[in-house]
Amino acid sequence: MLWLLAPYVLYLGALPLVNRVHPTVFGLPFLLFWMVVATVLTPVAVWLAWRGDRRRGRA
């Protein structure tokens, strides 16, 4: 279940640290790039939490 904390940390916890326009990554401002990465990693974190629960017999 700790995997479900990852999206929270990516979106809110690290936001003050990545709130920058420069540098750009792949032509995107760094903050926008960070949000895209967090959005892509959220389903991965949910899947890992689901897989962990299923192994324990909870699902």
KOLLUM-762692 format. One record per residue: chain; x, y, z of N, C-alpha, C in turn; residue number from 1. Coordinates in steps of 0.001 Angstrom, whole numbers. Each point is the difference from the previous one (the first is absolute). Layout:
N
['A', [X, Y, Z], [X, Y, Z], [X, Y, Z], NUM]
...
! end
This chain:
59
['A', [813, -1199, 0], [-813, 1199, 0], [858, 1265, 0], 1]
['A', [1266, -120, 310], [862, 1178, -30], [189, 548, -1410], 2]
['A', [-256, -829, -1010], [100, 467, -1375], [-998, 1129, -272], 3]
['A', [-1100, 16, 741], [-1009, 1032, -237], [427, 1365, 528], 4]
['A', [1062, 50, 788], [544, 1290, 427], [851, 649, -1084], 5]
['A', [483, -771, -943], [868, 536, -1047], [-678, 1103, -819], 6]
['A', [-1241, -177, -485], [-619, 1104, -747], [-174, 1264, 852], 7]
['A', [-334, -178, 1264], [-159, 1153, 885], [1310, 769, 125], 8]
['A', [1076, -726, 183], [1305, 644, 136], [415, 649, -1320], 9]
['A', [-257, -684, -1117], [372, 554, -1294], [-765, 1279, -319], 10]
['A', [-1290, 33, 310], [-807, 1168, -337], [159, 1135, 1009], 11]
['A', [-125, -290, 1271], [-54, 1068, 996], [1296, 189, 769], 12]
['A', [621, -1078, 395], [1186, 112, 834], [1181, 626, -710], 13]
['A', [163, -324, -1272], [1151, 500, -740], [-300, 1267, -786], 14]
['A', [-1238, 445, 2], [-383, 1156, -807], [810, 1256, 300], 15]
['A', [239, 359, 1249], [819, 1199, 225], [1439, -147, -506], 16]
['A', [480, -1207, -112], [1377, -223, -459], [140, 47, -1517], 17]
['A', [-1073, -289, -718], [83, -80, -1463], [-724, 1147, -688], 18]
['A', [-490, 973, 730], [-738, 1108, -585], [968, 960, -684], 19]
['A', [459, -409, -1180], [962, 784, -770], [-397, -23, -1476], 20]
['A', [332, 1045, -698], [-218, 25, -1441], [1235, -538, -711], 21]
['A', [1164, 381, 501], [1249, -478, -586], [635, -989, 944], 22]
['A', [528, -1061, -377], [316, -421, -1350], [-1214, -582, -706], 23]
['A', [120, -163, -1285], [-1052, -663, -760], [441, -1431, -279], 24]
['A', [-960, -885, -10], [262, -1416, -275], [-890, -400, -1158], 25]
['A', [599, -444, -1088], [-732, -348, -1222], [-864, 1159, -476], 26]
['A', [460, 1214, 185], [-724, 1181, -447], [-1110, 447, 934], 27]
['A', [-184, -669, 1107], [-1043, 355, 967], [627, 696, 1191], 28]
['A', [-701, 964, 598], [492, 543, 1270], [95, -1128, 1024], 29]
['A', [933, 123, 914], [265, -1097, 923], [-1223, -385, 820], 30]
['A', [-809, 984, 431], [-1191, -314, 789], [-993, -831, -802], 31]
['A', [-218, 363, -1254], [-918, -775, -839], [531, -1407, -230], 32]
['A', [1295, -119, -239], [609, -1323, -160], [-190, -837, 1262], 33]
['A', [184, 613, 1163], [-160, -703, 1274], [-1432, -514, 163], 34]
['A', [-984, 827, -358], [-1404, -413, 120], [-334, -1139, -964], 35]
['A', [570, 24, -1189], [-227, -1086, -955], [587, -1300, 537], 36]
['A', [1204, 60, 533], [641, -1194, 569], [-810, -528, 1182], 37]
['A', [-482, 897, 866], [-801, -426, 1148], [-1297, -644, -458], 38]
['A', [-609, 537, -1047], [-1253, -565, -517], [233, -1386, -589], 39]
['A', [1109, -187, -667], [306, -1314, -588], [334, -1013, 1094], 40]
['A', [659, 429, 1067], [400, -928, 1059], [-1127, -349, 978], 41]
['A', [-1058, 783, 38], [-1105, -281, 920], [-657, -1355, -267], 42]
['A', [-368, -346, -1244], [-570, -1339, -217], [978, -1131, 336], 43]
['A', [1280, 238, -185], [996, -1009, 357], [-5, -235, 1505], 44]
['A', [-85, 1072, 777], [-34, -130, 1460], [-1274, -713, 454], 45]
['A', [-1125, 313, -626], [-1257, -673, 354], [79, -1483, -354], 46]
['A', [582, -317, -1148], [141, -1399, -391], [906, -749, 975], 47]
['A', [1095, 623, 426], [894, -655, 959], [-694, -227, 1337], 48]
['A', [-818, 946, 440], [-750, -183, 1244], [-1017, -1128, -151], 49]
['A', [-675, -52, -1137], [-975, -1065, -251], [679, -1361, -29], 50]
['A', [1155, -61, -658], [738, -1264, -75], [456, -454, 1380], 51]
['A', [434, 940, 832], [415, -350, 1347], [-1153, -505, 843], 52]
['A', [-1174, 624, -137], [-1171, -478, 733], [-438, -1371, -497], 53]
['A', [84, -214, -1279], [-423, -1288, -544], [912, -1131, 494], 54]
['A', [1282, 292, 130], [919, -1027, 507], [-285, -348, 1450], 55]
['A', [-492, 963, 741], [-332, -247, 1417], [-1387, -625, 150], 56]
['A', [-722, -136, -1089], [-1320, -623, 62], [-1103, 953, 403], 57]
['A', [205, 1291, -130], [-1037, 967, 380], [-976, 305, -1128], 58]
['A', [393, -248, -1242], [-873, 363, -1115], [-679, -1217, -577], 59]
! end
